[in-house]
Amino acid sequence: MSTPLYDKGLALRRKVLGDKHIAKRQASPDPFTKQQNELVTEMAWGMLWSRPGLPLKVRSLVTLGMLTALDRPDEIKGHIVGALNNGATKEEIYEVFVQAAGYCGFPASNGAVRLCVEVFREQGLLEKP
């Protein structure tokens, strides 16, 4: 697929989430996952993430809060990496999850904190136990 929005979305998605993420998503063997990936790239990244109203760092932090509220651990981990790539600090990311405890409950916050510690260790930002 190649449309202006898709190309714009792909470039931004690559910048935020990295080449490894893009390669994994594009390697989808079935047509349904492939089409879904194209929709996400064009609509979420080409239309929403590329809007000028918020800096990417803020978009990342807001997204982490929403994903925590929705209890979407499958998405949170990748967006923690994206938030780091967009200039968010470990402390800012953690504070999003602390804030979420008050509005989303401790189970959602606890799960997000566990993922953030995992990503921080993978990224070399925390020592492994």
Buried (B, 14 or more C-beta within 10 A) or exposed (E): EEEEBBBBBBBBBBBBBBEEBBEEBEEBEEEEEBEEBBEBBBBBBBEEBBEEEEEBBBBBBEBBBBBBBEBBBEBBBBBBBBBBBBEBEBEBBBEBBEBBBEEBEEEBBEBBBEBBBEBBEEEEBBEEE
